[in-house]
Amino acid sequence: MIRVISFGGKYAVFDSESLALIPVGPLAVPMVPYLKEPLPVDCPVSIRYALAQYPSPEISATYRTLREAWENGLLFAPARTEEPPVSRVILASPTSAAISAASGIAADAPYPVSVLLSDPDDPLSAVALVKEAIPSASVSVLLHGVAPSAPLLAVAEVLVVVRGASDPILSSLAGTAAVPVLDVPAGDLVNAVAALSAAGFTRISSLPASPEDARALAAKLRRMKDAAPSFLPFTLVRSGNVLRPVREAFIAPDGAVSRPVTPSPAQSPFCLLSSSSDPWSLACADQAVTLAGRG
């Protein structure tokens, strides 16, 4: 299934088999329904005629992006025969067994794996252990109600869970690179994002609790335009010029790995994406606005 998705004024084409999110412009919305395999090198005259009201260079650029994705097997992809790779591991505790298991996953991954340390007792030491074992990994630390130290902010991305715009810990995060992760009830997310943005936080993370939240947040970010914060509701891993939903594996202290359930074509991109720790340039959610679809 192929869909064109919009969130916060950004667009992407999603293929449910390749799990690729292909950044595109808004012209992909009317173009995607006209695409038929095989895609010729030049944009077909029939598509140009159907989209005659749009500038020719824009048509060419959009078609070129989509055709390149098709040529690389990311668009109209065949049914998956292998389980998609894990691209992020969550360590409940940075034990030697857990880090060894994470290292094995990283060695088999087609692109760098990210490691998320959840509330480690000694964050600095935990980050050092992971980086020594997996030099290619990006490391993030998730803290609940604890302000990060300056040395920790210098060596890892730090996310801090906050309970809303009035959470007192926010004063400790102001002016730092720490990313507040909003843990608020359904219906409160949009106002909380706006309040944190007004307070000077340029990067905010959370996950919309409902389709209504996602739609409202998309509209809010679109209205804010250049003043909008980099809202990080989902994790994506960049592979070439496409973005793929992160697939998380949880590693217990004894090294036991709980792998994610293999996604089905019926699942939406929103369901495949997980709470974010990585900066990204494309915001998207199936629940926000599905602009065009093709089964």
C-alpha positions as CSV (number, residue, x, y, z in Angstrom):
1,M,0.0,0.0,0.0
2,I,1.2,3.5,-0.9
3,R,0.1,6.6,0.9
4,V,0.9,10.3,0.7
5,I,1.1,11.6,4.3
6,S,1.2,15.2,5.6
7,F,2.0,16.4,9.1
8,G,2.8,20.0,10.0
9,G,3.1,21.1,6.4
10,K,5.6,18.3,5.5
11,Y,4.9,15.6,3.0
12,A,6.2,12.0,2.4
13,V,5.2,9.0,0.4
14,F,5.0,5.8,2.5
15,D,5.3,2.3,1.1
16,S,4.0,-0.3,3.6
17,E,6.2,-3.1,2.2
18,S,9.5,-1.3,2.0
19,L,8.6,0.8,5.1
20,A,10.3,3.8,3.4
21,L,9.1,7.3,3.9
22,I,10.2,9.3,0.9
23,P,10.3,13.1,1.5
24,V,8.4,14.9,-1.2
25,G,6.6,18.2,-2.0
26,P,2.8,18.7,-2.0
27,L,2.6,17.9,-5.7
28,A,3.0,14.2,-4.8
29,V,-0.6,14.4,-3.6
30,P,-2.2,14.6,-7.0
31,M,0.6,12.7,-8.8
32,V,0.7,9.5,-6.8
33,P,-2.8,8.2,-8.0
34,Y,-1.6,8.4,-11.6
35,L,1.6,6.3,-11.1
36,K,1.7,2.9,-12.8
37,E,4.5,0.4,-13.1
38,P,6.9,0.4,-14.8
39,L,7.8,4.0,-14.3
40,P,9.5,5.4,-17.4
41,V,12.6,7.6,-17.1
42,D,10.7,10.7,-18.2
43,C,7.4,11.7,-16.6
44,P,4.6,10.4,-18.9
45,V,2.7,12.9,-21.0
46,S,-0.6,11.7,-19.5
47,I,0.6,12.8,-16.0
48,R,1.8,16.1,-17.3
49,Y,-1.5,16.7,-19.0
50,A,-3.4,15.7,-15.8
51,L,-1.3,18.1,-13.7
52,A,-1.1,20.8,-16.3
53,Q,-2.0,23.5,-13.8
54,Y,1.3,22.9,-12.0
55,P,4.7,24.3,-13.0
56,S,6.5,21.8,-15.3
57,P,9.8,21.9,-13.4
58,E,8.0,21.0,-10.2
59,I,6.3,18.1,-11.9
60,S,9.6,16.9,-13.2
61,A,11.3,17.1,-9.8
62,T,8.5,15.3,-8.0
63,Y,8.4,12.6,-10.6
64,R,12.2,12.2,-10.5
65,T,12.1,11.7,-6.7
66,L,9.4,9.1,-6.9
67,R,10.9,7.2,-9.9
68,E,14.3,7.1,-8.1
69,A,12.5,5.5,-5.1
70,W,10.8,3.0,-7.4
71,E,14.1,2.2,-9.1
72,N,15.7,1.4,-5.7
73,G,12.8,-0.9,-4.8
74,L,11.3,1.5,-2.2
75,L,8.1,2.3,-4.1
76,F,5.6,-0.4,-5.3
77,A,7.9,-2.7,-3.4
78,P,7.2,-6.5,-3.5
79,A,5.9,-8.2,-0.5
80,R,8.5,-8.5,2.3
81,T,10.1,-11.9,2.6
82,E,12.4,-10.9,5.5
83,E,11.8,-9.3,8.8
84,P,12.8,-5.6,8.7
85,P,16.0,-4.9,10.7
86,V,16.0,-3.5,14.2
87,S,17.4,0.0,14.2
88,R,17.2,1.0,17.8
89,V,17.8,-0.9,21.1
90,I,16.5,0.1,24.5
91,L,18.6,-1.0,27.4
92,A,16.9,-1.4,30.7
93,S,20.3,-1.6,32.4
94,P,23.8,-1.2,30.8
95,T,25.0,-4.7,32.0
96,S,27.7,-6.4,30.0
97,A,25.2,-9.0,28.8
98,A,22.8,-6.3,27.6
99,I,25.6,-4.4,25.8
100,S,26.9,-7.6,24.2
101,A,23.4,-8.3,22.9
102,A,23.1,-4.8,21.5
103,S,26.5,-5.1,19.9
104,G,25.4,-8.2,18.1
105,I,22.3,-6.5,16.8
106,A,24.4,-3.5,15.6
107,A,26.8,-5.8,13.8
108,D,24.0,-7.3,11.7
109,A,22.2,-4.0,11.0
110,P,22.4,-2.5,7.5
111,Y,22.7,1.0,9.0
112,P,23.9,2.4,12.3
113,V,21.9,1.4,15.3
114,S,20.9,3.9,18.0
115,V,20.9,2.9,21.6
116,L,18.5,4.3,24.2
117,L,19.5,4.1,27.9
118,S,16.5,4.3,30.1
119,D,17.1,5.9,33.5
120,P,20.6,4.5,34.1
121,D,22.0,4.8,37.6
122,D,25.3,6.3,36.3
123,P,24.4,7.9,32.9
124,L,28.0,9.0,32.0
125,S,29.5,5.6,32.7
126,A,26.7,3.9,30.8
127,V,27.2,6.1,27.7
128,A,31.0,5.4,27.8
129,L,30.4,1.6,28.0
130,V,28.0,1.6,25.1
131,K,30.3,3.8,22.9
132,E,33.3,1.6,23.6
133,A,31.4,-1.5,22.6
134,I,29.5,0.0,19.7
135,P,31.5,2.9,18.2
136,S,29.1,3.4,15.3
137,A,26.0,3.8,17.6
138,S,24.3,7.0,18.5
139,V,23.5,7.0,22.2
140,S,20.5,8.7,23.8
141,V,19.6,8.8,27.5
142,L,16.0,9.0,28.8
143,L,15.6,10.5,32.2
144,H,12.4,10.8,34.3
145,G,12.3,13.9,36.4
146,V,16.0,14.3,36.6
147,A,18.0,17.3,35.2
148,P,21.0,16.2,33.1
149,S,24.5,17.2,33.9
150,A,26.6,19.3,31.5
151,P,29.1,16.5,31.0
152,L,26.2,14.1,30.0
153,L,24.8,16.7,27.5
154,A,28.2,16.9,25.9
155,V,28.4,13.1,25.1
156,A,24.8,12.0,24.4
157,E,21.4,13.2,23.4
158,V,19.3,13.6,26.5
159,L,15.6,13.4,26.8
160,V,13.8,14.4,30.0
161,V,10.2,13.4,30.6
162,V,8.1,16.4,31.9
163,R,4.5,16.5,33.0
164,G,3.6,19.7,31.2
165,A,4.5,23.3,30.7
166,S,4.4,24.0,34.4
167,D,6.8,21.2,35.4
168,P,9.5,22.8,37.6
169,I,12.3,20.7,36.0
170,L,11.9,22.8,32.8
171,S,13.8,25.6,34.4
172,S,16.8,23.3,34.6
173,L,16.5,22.4,30.9
174,A,16.1,25.9,29.6
175,G,19.0,26.9,27.4
176,T,20.5,23.4,27.2
177,A,20.4,20.8,24.4
178,A,18.1,18.6,26.5
179,V,14.8,17.6,24.8
180,P,11.6,17.7,26.9
181,V,9.4,14.7,26.4
182,L,5.8,15.7,27.1
183,D,3.8,13.2,29.2
184,V,0.4,14.8,29.2
185,P,-3.2,13.6,29.0
186,A,-5.0,13.4,25.6
187,G,-6.2,16.9,24.6
188,D,-3.4,18.7,26.4
189,L,-0.5,18.1,24.0
190,V,-1.1,21.0,21.5
191,N,-1.3,23.6,24.3
192,A,1.8,22.1,26.0
193,V,3.8,22.2,22.8
194,A,2.8,25.8,22.2
195,A,3.7,26.8,25.8
196,L,7.1,25.1,25.6
197,S,7.8,26.7,22.3
198,A,7.0,30.1,23.7
199,A,9.3,29.4,26.6
200,G,12.2,29.0,24.1
201,F,12.4,25.2,23.7
202,T,13.1,24.6,20.0
203,R,13.0,20.8,20.2
204,I,10.1,19.0,21.8
205,S,9.2,15.3,21.8
206,S,6.0,13.3,22.5
207,L,3.5,11.1,20.8
208,P,-0.1,12.2,20.0
209,A,-2.5,10.2,22.1
210,S,-5.3,10.4,19.6
211,P,-6.1,11.2,16.0
212,E,-7.7,14.5,17.2
213,D,-4.4,15.4,18.9
214,A,-2.4,14.6,15.8
215,R,-4.7,16.7,13.6
216,A,-4.7,19.6,16.0
217,L,-0.9,19.5,16.4
218,A,-0.4,19.3,12.6
219,A,-2.5,22.4,12.2
220,K,-0.7,24.3,15.0
221,L,2.7,23.5,13.6
222,R,1.6,24.5,10.1
223,R,0.3,27.9,11.4
224,M,3.6,28.5,13.3
225,K,5.6,28.0,10.1
226,D,9.2,29.1,10.7
227,A,8.6,29.8,14.4
228,A,7.5,26.2,15.0
229,P,9.7,24.0,17.2
230,S,11.3,20.8,15.8
231,F,8.6,18.6,17.2
232,L,9.9,15.0,17.4
233,P,6.9,12.7,17.8
234,F,8.5,9.8,15.9
235,T,11.8,8.2,15.4
236,L,13.1,7.8,11.9
237,V,16.4,6.5,10.7
238,R,17.9,8.0,7.5
239,S,19.0,5.5,4.9
240,G,20.3,7.4,1.8
241,N,17.7,10.0,0.9
242,V,14.8,8.2,2.5
243,L,13.5,7.8,6.1
244,R,12.5,4.6,7.7
245,P,10.4,4.0,10.8
246,V,12.6,2.9,13.7
247,R,12.1,-0.7,14.9
248,E,12.9,-1.0,18.5
249,A,14.2,-4.0,20.4
250,F,14.1,-4.1,24.2
251,I,17.1,-5.7,25.9
252,A,16.8,-7.0,29.5
253,P,19.7,-6.9,32.0
254,D,20.4,-10.6,31.4
255,G,20.8,-9.9,27.6
256,A,17.4,-11.3,26.6
257,V,16.2,-9.5,23.5
258,S,12.5,-8.8,22.9
259,R,12.2,-8.0,19.2
260,P,9.4,-5.9,17.7
261,V,6.4,-7.6,16.0
262,T,6.8,-7.8,12.2
263,P,4.6,-5.1,10.8
264,S,1.8,-6.0,8.4
265,P,0.9,-4.0,5.3
266,A,-2.4,-3.0,7.0
267,Q,-0.6,-1.1,9.7
268,S,-0.4,2.6,9.3
269,P,2.9,4.6,9.4
270,F,1.7,6.1,12.7
271,C,1.5,2.6,14.3
272,L,5.0,1.7,13.0
273,L,6.7,4.8,14.4
274,S,7.8,5.1,18.0
275,S,8.5,7.8,20.6
276,S,11.3,9.9,19.3
277,S,14.8,10.6,20.4
278,D,16.4,11.6,17.1
279,P,16.3,15.0,15.4
280,W,14.7,14.9,12.0
281,S,13.5,17.1,9.2
282,L,10.2,15.4,8.3
283,A,7.2,15.2,10.6
284,C,4.5,12.8,9.6
285,A,1.6,10.8,11.0
286,D,-1.0,8.7,9.3
287,Q,-3.6,9.9,11.7
288,A,-2.9,13.6,10.9
289,V,-4.0,13.7,7.3
290,T,-4.0,10.9,4.8
291,L,-4.0,12.9,1.6
292,A,-4.0,10.2,-1.0
293,G,-3.9,6.4,-0.9
294,R,-3.4,3.5,-3.2
295,G,-3.7,-0.1,-2.3
